[in-house]
Amino acid sequence: MDVPLWLALIVIGALGVKLIRPPWWLVAVLLLGGYLLADSFLAPAIDPLAK
């Protein structure tokens, strides 16, 4: 069964928020920080760690 990555991330994220109940500001900071970090000069250094 092939599941798209975006769908798997949404399901895992929804379960994590429901079960762990982190504050919404923390979720927003992590999402925004990851988005900004992926487009920064550090992205080539982080890429091997993410794979």
Secondary structure, 3 states (H helix, E strand, C coil): CCCCHHHHHHHHHHHHHHHHCCCHHHHHHHHHHHHHHHCCCCHHHHHHHHC
